[in-house]
Amino acid sequence: MRRFILTGTPGSGKTTLLEELARRGLDVVREAATDVIGRRQAAGEPQPWERADFVDEVAAVQRARASAEPRTAVGALRFHDRSPVCTEALRIFLGRPASPGLSAELDRIEAEAVYRREVFFVRGLGFVERTAARRISLADALAFERLHEEVYRARGYRLIDVPAAAVAARADLVEEAVRRIAAEG
């Protein structure tokens, strides 16, 4: 299976882009951190990202979702809203020490070549809409975006820029890039 990552700053439109790719019949995997935060907040934890085990919990959900069976007929191709590399960027952004669970997952995805080396980097829209799970300022979101770039590049991934645009244009760009990558072998 060819697994592609969509990453970028919070509020950049990754989820909307993922929904458009799903509407087009492609297999997609939702972001894990937002769901972990939502589940913990529903259980009465207002800021679950402060938990010592937060990044490991996110990495575990990401692993489970990545290994799930495809849900569409185009099962040889899957798009992930974030990856454990994003979770590593989050760990650094939060100022947390390296954790055994996340470190093991990062080692595993490299050893097993789980994700394609080409990563779709979805650029911000110039604002951040705050939600219960997304409480980041635009300035911090831009710093987080730069950190994502650094972490992915340091791990040898090639970033494919997805500039701010209408969602259909972004989805067209992603699909065209995947066709080009497939043609290159």
Secondary structure, DSSP 8 states (H G I E B T S, - for coil): -EEEEEEESTTSSHHHHHHHHHHTTEEEE--HHHHHHHHHHHTT-S-GGGSTTHHHHHHHHHHHHHHS---SSEEEEEEEE--HHHHHHHHHHTT----HHHHHHHHHHHHTT-S-SEEEEE---S-----SS----HHHHHHHHHHHHHHHHHTT-EEEEE-S--HHHHHHHHHHHHHHHHHH-
